[in-house]
Amino acid sequence: MRPVDVALATTHPLPEPDPCEAPLLSALAERGLRAASWPWRDPSVDWSRASLVVLRATWDYPWHAPAFDAWLARVAAVSRLFNPLPAARWNLHKGYL
């Protein structure tokens, strides 16, 4: 896995096609950024290879909240989360709804 400027954290497989992903990756590339979409639950992904991790389509995290919370901590330790760790964790519990 080569280093990227921006990693889009996603779910695999996506429950439905994401028509915005390809244009987003293209727009980032047009601006000279190396970008990729990586599944958050894939243990083979080395998140330290990304300068920035964007929580893009992590749609299955509510069913895996403890694992997602642990993943957030691991990623925050080796890269920069676009949504800071405290904000992402606050969003986990859905009490704000």
C-alpha positions in Angstrom: 0.0 0.0 0.0 1.6 3.3 -1.1 1.4 6.5 1.0 -1.5 8.8 0.3 -2.3 12.4 1.3 -5.9 11.6 1.9 -7.5 8.3 2.9 -11.3 8.1 2.7 -12.4 5.7 5.4 -15.3 3.6 4.2 -17.3 0.4 4.7 -16.7 -2.6 2.6 -18.8 -3.7 1.0 -20.9 -0.5 0.7 -24.6 -1.3 1.1 -25.3 0.8 -2.0 -23.2 2.5 -4.6 -21.6 5.8 -3.7 -21.9 8.0 -6.7 -19.8 10.7 -5.1 -16.6 8.7 -4.3 -15.1 8.7 -7.8 -15.7 12.4 -8.4 -14.2 13.2 -5.0 -11.1 11.1 -5.7 -10.7 12.7 -9.1 -11.1 16.2 -7.6 -8.4 15.5 -5.0 -6.1 14.1 -7.7 -6.7 17.2 -9.9 -5.3 19.2 -7.0 -2.2 17.1 -6.8 -3.3 15.0 -3.8 -2.8 11.2 -3.7 -6.1 9.8 -2.4 -7.6 6.4 -1.8 -10.6 4.8 -0.3 -9.8 2.2 2.4 -12.2 0.1 4.5 -12.0 0.9 8.1 -12.5 -2.7 9.2 -9.7 -4.1 7.0 -6.9 -5.2 9.3 -4.4 -5.1 6.5 -4.7 -1.3 6.0 -1.8 0.6 7.4 -3.4 3.9 8.4 0.0 5.5 9.1 0.4 5.6 5.3 -2.2 8.4 5.2 -1.4 12.0 6.0 -5.1 12.7 6.6 -8.0 10.3 7.2 -11.5 11.4 6.4 -14.5 9.6 7.9 -16.3 9.3 4.6 -18.7 6.3 4.4 -18.2 4.3 7.6 -21.8 3.4 7.5 -21.6 0.1 9.5 -19.9 1.5 12.6 -23.1 1.7 14.7 -23.1 -2.1 14.7 -19.4 -2.3 15.6 -19.2 0.7 18.0 -16.5 -0.7 20.3 -14.3 -1.8 17.4 -14.9 1.5 15.7 -13.9 3.4 18.8 -10.7 1.4 19.1 -10.0 1.9 15.4 -10.5 5.7 15.8 -7.9 5.7 18.6 -5.4 3.7 16.5 -5.8 6.0 13.5 -5.5 9.1 15.6 -2.3 7.8 17.0 -0.7 7.4 13.6 -2.4 9.9 11.3 -4.6 13.0 11.4 -8.4 12.5 11.6 -10.3 15.1 9.7 -12.9 14.9 12.4 -10.8 15.1 15.6 -11.0 12.0 17.9 -13.1 13.8 20.6 -15.7 14.8 18.0 -15.8 11.3 16.4 -16.2 9.7 19.8 -19.0 12.1 20.8 -20.8 11.1 17.6 -20.6 7.4 18.5 -23.3 7.3 21.1 -26.0 9.2 19.2 -27.3 10.7 22.5 -27.4 14.1 20.7 -30.3 12.8 18.6 
